[in-house]
Amino acid sequence: MTPTARSKTTIATSGVEPTRRLDYWRDMISSTFVALDCDALARGDFFGSLETDMLRDLQFSRVVSDAQHVARSRSRIRQSPGDYFLVSLQCEGTGWVIQEDRVATLSVGDFALYDAAYPYELEFKDHFEQLVLRLPRHYLSHRIACPERLTAVAFQASQGSTAIISTFMRQLYGQLERLEPGCVAAMHQALVDLLVAGLSGNLTQGSHTANRLGLRQRVRNFAEERLSDCSLDCQQIAAAHGISLRYLNKLFADDDMPLSEWIWLRRLQKARAAIERSRMTGQSITQIAYDWGFKDPAHFSRAFKARYGVTPSAFRQSPD
């Protein structure tokens, strides 16, 4: 049998005028996945490349790019509804998937599920590579009870099922152009079955795991609602949930990002969005710092520059 004809496409920012590269990249990822907003996390020439291929109605995308923050807002969802789940497999660097107040930290070999029907954020502090699978919602919703419970949960490469799924995804993507027509349906079914098995396994580890995941989400919800409170700390959070500080730390021990660091990250992200809006509202950076739980504007400025590579005032003055 001869391999089936492919529809593989490759596009990159390198052929675009430097001042237009980020806008071009926004257009590329929005047309490939779902409508998105994207900001570079470092100044200078931006690079991104996107390679896509199809396995029937499953879309594979290989993304190689510089540091960036990607967001799918409610306005973007209204503009372009997407009845899809997406799976991001980290191939190089580190990534964060944020949805429903959960944060999945992805190292090489890890993957996470997220839902295009609800707001989400993706963050990459440095150059990275991901393999992203976009699949119609029904493949999971018809076989997994409430797959939304599994969004923004890190499936780690150290787990046997994750390792199998990650390896199969990479190898299948690498061989798509060589697949014989008679194998396409079987490979499609095999990938969907593997994903369902791996995701379902996470839901059936017992009531203890389910309760633990539920408590983790309640903790994140609690912290998210109080980001503006400068007195918020892990001791307060533990007391509010009737658990010890030790147990709270244990609850998030498997995450690469401790809860305290997650709170710090969310405050910086909220402040960054407020600074963007302040170009129109005129709100002072000092007030924004206080609004999002920072006691010392100078400390906020240093933390902002450490994360985004530029001071808050320089960020506000720079062009979009």
Backbone torsions as a table, in degrees:
resi	resn	phi	psi	omega
1	MET	NA	144.3	176.9
2	THR	-91.8	149.3	178.5
3	PRO	-60.1	149.2	179.0
4	THR	-74.2	151.6	178.0
5	ALA	-66.1	140.2	-175.9
6	ARG	-109.1	161.6	177.5
7	SER	-118.7	34.4	-176.3
8	LYS	-66.7	136.3	177.3
9	THR	-131.3	147.4	177.6
10	THR	-133.2	128.0	177.8
11	ILE	-135.5	150.1	-177.8
12	ALA	-149.2	157.9	-179.5
13	THR	-80.1	-12.2	-173.9
14	SER	-62.3	-23.8	179.5
15	GLY	-91.7	9.4	-176.6
16	VAL	-112.2	147.4	177.0
17	GLU	-54.3	133.6	-174.4
18	PRO	-49.5	-39.8	-177.0
19	THR	-70.1	-16.0	-177.6
20	ARG	-105.8	-0.5	-171.3
21	ARG	-64.9	-42.7	-177.8
22	LEU	-67.1	-41.2	176.3
23	ASP	-61.8	-41.1	178.6
24	TYR	-62.3	-42.0	179.5
25	TRP	-63.6	-42.0	177.2
26	ARG	-57.8	-44.9	-179.8
27	ASP	-63.6	-40.5	-178.1
28	MET	-63.3	-49.5	-175.4
29	ILE	-72.0	-29.7	178.1
30	SER	-69.7	-39.5	179.7
31	SER	-75.0	-24.5	-178.9
32	THR	-84.6	-43.4	-176.0
33	PHE	-103.7	-91.7	174.8
34	VAL	-146.3	168.9	-177.4
35	ALA	-60.8	126.9	-173.2
36	LEU	-139.8	158.4	167.0
37	ASP	-108.2	149.8	-177.0
38	CYS	-148.1	135.9	175.1
39	ASP	-128.8	138.8	174.2
40	ALA	-75.0	144.8	-179.5
41	LEU	-96.0	-0.3	176.7
42	ALA	-138.1	148.2	178.1
43	ARG	-82.0	159.6	-178.7
44	GLY	110.9	-175.5	-179.3
45	ASP	-61.2	131.0	-179.0
46	PHE	-98.8	138.6	176.5
47	PHE	-124.3	137.2	172.7
48	GLY	-155.1	141.2	174.5
49	SER	-133.0	147.4	-173.7
50	LEU	-137.9	121.5	-179.8
51	GLU	-119.5	125.6	-175.8
52	THR	-125.6	150.2	176.6
53	ASP	-153.2	160.6	-176.4
54	MET	-120.4	142.3	167.2
55	LEU	-120.3	92.1	-169.9
56	ARG	55.4	-115.6	-178.2
57	ASP	-99.4	13.8	174.8
58	LEU	-99.1	125.8	-178.7
59	GLN	-103.3	123.9	173.1
60	PHE	-98.6	139.6	174.9
61	SER	-138.2	129.5	174.3
62	ARG	-102.4	117.3	-176.0
63	VAL	-111.2	124.7	174.4
64	VAL	-126.5	123.3	-171.8
65	SER	-159.9	167.5	172.5
66	ASP	-79.2	172.4	-178.1
67	ALA	-55.1	139.4	-177.9
68	GLN	-163.3	162.7	172.8
69	HIS	-122.2	125.2	-177.3
70	VAL	-116.5	137.6	-180.0
71	ALA	-138.6	137.8	171.1
72	ARG	-112.2	106.0	-175.4
73	SER	-91.5	171.0	177.2
74	ARG	-63.6	-34.7	178.1
75	SER	-67.0	-37.2	176.7
76	ARG	-67.4	-35.7	178.0
77	ILE	-65.8	-41.4	177.1
78	ARG	-63.9	-36.7	-179.5
79	GLN	-69.5	-37.3	-175.4
80	SER	-147.1	82.2	178.3
81	PRO	-60.4	142.1	-180.0
82	GLY	-132.1	114.7	-178.2
83	ASP	-90.5	58.1	-174.8
84	TYR	-131.4	153.6	158.5
85	PHE	-104.5	151.0	175.3
86	LEU	-125.2	145.7	176.1
87	VAL	-122.2	120.8	177.4
88	SER	-104.9	122.1	177.5
89	LEU	-106.9	119.5	-176.9
90	GLN	-78.3	121.5	-179.6
91	CYS	-106.8	-23.8	179.1
92	GLU	-157.6	141.9	-179.8
93	GLY	77.7	-163.0	-178.9
94	THR	-129.0	142.4	179.0
95	GLY	-135.1	158.2	176.2
96	TRP	-124.7	132.1	174.4
97	VAL	-113.7	124.8	-175.4
98	ILE	-123.4	121.2	177.6
99	GLN	-157.8	141.3	178.8
100	GLU	51.6	40.9	177.7
101	ASP	64.8	17.1	173.1
102	ARG	-110.0	149.7	178.7
103	VAL	-127.9	122.7	174.2
104	ALA	-104.7	121.7	176.0
105	THR	-95.5	121.3	-173.6
106	LEU	-110.0	120.1	169.6
107	SER	-99.6	176.8	-176.9
108	VAL	-58.6	128.4	179.8
109	GLY	95.2	-15.5	178.4
110	ASP	-83.7	157.2	172.5
111	PHE	-141.0	162.8	177.5
112	ALA	-142.6	150.7	176.6
113	LEU	-99.8	142.9	171.1
114	TYR	-147.4	160.2	-166.6
115	ASP	-114.0	118.8	-177.5
116	ALA	-70.4	-10.8	179.9
117	ALA	-81.8	-8.3	-178.5
118	TYR	-130.8	156.3	-179.3
119	PRO	-59.9	145.2	174.0
120	TYR	-152.7	165.2	176.8
121	GLU	-133.2	147.6	172.8
122	LEU	-126.2	137.5	-179.4
123	GLU	-134.9	137.0	178.2
124	PHE	-136.4	115.0	-175.3
125	LYS	-76.7	-26.3	-176.6
126	ASP	-136.0	-179.5	175.9
127	HIS	-52.8	140.1	-175.7
128	PHE	-149.6	167.3	171.4
129	GLU	-138.9	134.0	175.8
130	GLN	-133.7	151.0	167.1
131	LEU	-107.8	119.3	-175.0
132	VAL	-112.9	127.9	176.8
133	LEU	-108.1	125.0	174.6
134	ARG	-108.7	124.0	-177.8
135	LEU	-134.0	144.2	178.8
136	PRO	-56.8	144.0	-173.9
137	ARG	-54.7	-38.0	-170.5
138	HIS	-63.3	-23.8	-179.7
139	TYR	-62.7	-29.2	178.8
140	LEU	-101.4	-43.1	-173.5
141	SER	-66.0	-25.4	179.7
142	HIS	-82.2	-12.6	-174.6
143	ARG	-124.9	-11.5	179.5
144	ILE	-126.1	129.4	177.6
145	ALA	-71.7	118.2	177.8
146	CYS	53.1	63.6	177.7
147	PRO	-61.3	-17.2	178.5
148	GLU	-59.5	-23.9	178.5
149	ARG	-66.2	-15.9	-175.0
150	LEU	-102.3	2.1	179.6
151	THR	-71.3	147.4	-179.9
152	ALA	55.2	37.8	171.5
153	VAL	-114.5	128.0	-177.8
154	ALA	-78.6	118.4	170.7
155	PHE	-92.5	110.3	-166.9
156	GLN	-90.3	145.2	-176.2
157	ALA	-61.4	-19.6	179.8
158	SER	-72.3	-16.6	177.4
159	GLN	-83.2	138.7	-176.3
160	GLY	-59.0	-45.7	-177.6
161	SER	-65.9	-38.3	178.1
162	THR	-62.9	-43.8	179.8
163	ALA	-60.2	-40.9	179.7
164	ILE	-65.4	-47.2	-179.1
165	ILE	-63.8	-44.7	-178.9
166	SER	-61.1	-45.6	-179.9
167	THR	-63.6	-44.1	-179.1
168	PHE	-63.9	-43.3	179.3
169	MET	-59.5	-47.0	-178.4
170	ARG	-65.0	-44.5	-177.9
171	GLN	-68.3	-39.5	178.8
172	LEU	-64.5	-44.7	178.1
173	TYR	-60.2	-40.8	-179.1
174	GLY	-66.5	-20.7	-177.1
175	GLN	-109.9	6.8	-175.7
176	LEU	-56.5	-40.0	-177.7
177	GLU	-68.2	-17.8	-176.7
178	ARG	-104.4	0.5	-176.8
179	LEU	-66.6	131.8	173.5
180	GLU	-72.3	144.1	-177.6
181	PRO	-52.5	-36.2	-178.0
182	GLY	-70.1	-13.3	-178.4
183	CYS	-98.1	-13.2	-171.8
184	VAL	-59.1	-49.1	-177.8
185	ALA	-62.0	-41.6	-178.9
186	ALA	-66.0	-41.0	179.9
187	MET	-67.7	-38.9	176.1
188	HIS	-58.8	-49.2	-178.9
189	GLN	-65.3	-38.7	-179.2
190	ALA	-62.7	-41.7	-179.6
191	LEU	-66.5	-44.9	179.2
192	VAL	-62.3	-43.6	-179.8
193	ASP	-62.5	-41.7	179.2
194	LEU	-62.6	-45.0	179.0
195	LEU	-61.9	-45.7	179.8
196	VAL	-61.2	-43.7	-179.9
197	ALA	-63.1	-44.8	-179.0
198	GLY	-66.4	-43.0	179.7
199	LEU	-69.5	-41.4	-179.9
200	SER	-63.5	-36.8	179.8
201	GLY	-58.8	-34.6	179.0
202	ASN	-67.9	-30.9	-179.2
203	LEU	-82.2	-17.1	-173.8
204	THR	-110.3	24.3	178.6
205	GLN	-80.6	1.5	175.5
206	GLY	116.5	164.5	-176.6
207	SER	-65.8	-29.3	179.5
208	HIS	-61.6	-45.0	179.1
209	THR	-64.4	-41.9	179.4
210	ALA	-61.8	-44.0	179.0
211	ASN	-64.6	-38.1	179.8
212	ARG	-64.7	-43.4	177.6
213	LEU	-63.9	-38.9	178.7
214	GLY	-64.4	-40.6	178.4
215	LEU	-66.4	-41.1	177.3
216	ARG	-57.7	-42.9	-179.4
217	GLN	-67.7	-39.2	178.4
218	ARG	-64.2	-37.8	177.9
219	VAL	-63.1	-45.7	-180.0
220	ARG	-64.8	-40.2	177.4
221	ASN	-60.2	-45.0	179.5
222	PHE	-58.5	-48.6	-178.3
223	ALA	-66.2	-40.8	-178.7
224	GLU	-61.4	-38.7	-178.8
225	GLU	-71.4	-15.5	-175.2
226	ARG	-120.6	23.2	-178.9
227	LEU	-59.5	-30.4	-178.0
228	SER	-76.5	-10.1	-179.2
229	ASP	-85.0	110.4	-176.2
230	CYS	-67.6	-15.7	179.6
231	SER	-87.8	-5.5	-178.4
232	LEU	-61.5	126.6	174.9
233	ASP	-148.1	175.2	-175.2
234	CYS	-66.2	-32.3	178.1
235	GLN	-63.2	-43.5	178.3
236	GLN	-64.0	-41.8	-179.1
237	ILE	-64.4	-44.2	179.2
238	ALA	-60.8	-45.9	-179.4
239	ALA	-61.9	-39.6	-178.6
240	ALA	-65.5	-24.0	-178.3
241	HIS	-106.4	7.8	175.4
242	GLY	67.7	30.3	179.0
243	ILE	-127.1	164.1	178.9
244	SER	-80.5	159.1	175.9
245	LEU	-61.6	-37.0	178.4
246	ARG	-60.8	-44.4	-180.0
247	TYR	-68.0	-36.8	177.5
248	LEU	-59.9	-45.2	178.5
249	ASN	-64.1	-37.8	178.6
250	LYS	-65.5	-35.1	-178.5
251	LEU	-59.5	-32.2	-177.8
252	PHE	-111.7	17.3	-175.0
253	ALA	-66.3	-27.7	-178.4
254	ASP	-79.9	-10.7	179.9
255	ASP	-81.4	144.6	173.3
256	ASP	-70.5	-21.7	-178.0
257	MET	-112.8	110.7	177.2
258	PRO	-59.2	159.6	-178.5
259	LEU	-58.1	-41.6	-179.6
260	SER	-61.4	-37.7	178.5
261	GLU	-71.4	-35.5	177.1
262	TRP	-62.2	-43.1	177.8
263	ILE	-60.1	-43.8	177.9
264	TRP	-59.2	-45.7	179.6
265	LEU	-61.2	-46.1	-177.4
266	ARG	-65.7	-37.7	176.8
267	ARG	-62.5	-43.7	179.6
268	LEU	-64.8	-40.2	179.5
269	GLN	-65.1	-41.9	178.6
270	LYS	-65.5	-41.8	179.4
271	ALA	-65.3	-39.2	178.9
272	ARG	-61.2	-43.8	177.9
273	ALA	-63.7	-38.3	179.4
274	ALA	-66.9	-36.3	177.8
275	ILE	-66.0	-39.4	175.8
276	GLU	-59.3	-44.6	179.7
277	ARG	-67.7	-28.1	-176.2
278	SER	-67.1	-14.9	174.2
279	ARG	-61.8	-26.7	177.9
280	MET	-100.8	-38.7	-174.5
281	THR	-83.2	-24.7	-178.7
282	GLY	79.5	6.4	178.7
283	GLN	-60.9	139.8	-177.2
284	SER	-74.7	151.7	178.4
285	ILE	-65.2	-36.2	177.8
286	THR	-59.9	-45.3	179.6
287	GLN	-64.8	-38.3	178.4
288	ILE	-62.2	-42.5	178.4
289	ALA	-58.9	-46.6	178.8
290	TYR	-64.7	-39.6	-178.0
291	ASP	-60.3	-30.2	-175.8
292	TRP	-110.0	31.8	165.7
293	GLY	85.8	11.9	177.7
294	PHE	-95.4	124.6	-177.2
295	LYS	-78.2	-27.8	-172.5
296	ASP	-126.0	113.1	-179.4
297	PRO	-58.0	-35.3	179.3
298	ALA	-66.2	-40.7	177.3
299	HIS	-64.6	-41.0	176.7
300	PHE	-59.7	-43.6	-179.0
301	SER	-61.4	-42.3	179.3
302	ARG	-65.8	-42.3	179.7
303	ALA	-65.5	-40.1	179.2
304	PHE	-62.4	-45.7	-179.5
305	LYS	-66.1	-38.0	179.3
306	ALA	-62.4	-34.1	-177.8
307	ARG	-86.9	-42.0	-171.9
308	TYR	-107.6	-1.5	174.8
309	GLY	78.0	10.9	-177.7
310	VAL	-156.7	149.6	178.9
311	THR	-70.6	158.8	178.4
312	PRO	-57.0	-40.8	-178.4
313	SER	-68.5	-39.8	177.8
314	ALA	-66.8	-36.3	178.1
315	PHE	-62.9	-42.9	-179.6
316	ARG	-66.1	-34.7	-177.5
317	GLN	-79.5	-19.3	-176.3
318	SER	-74.7	153.8	176.7
319	PRO	-70.7	155.8	178.3
320	ASP	-62.1	NA	NA
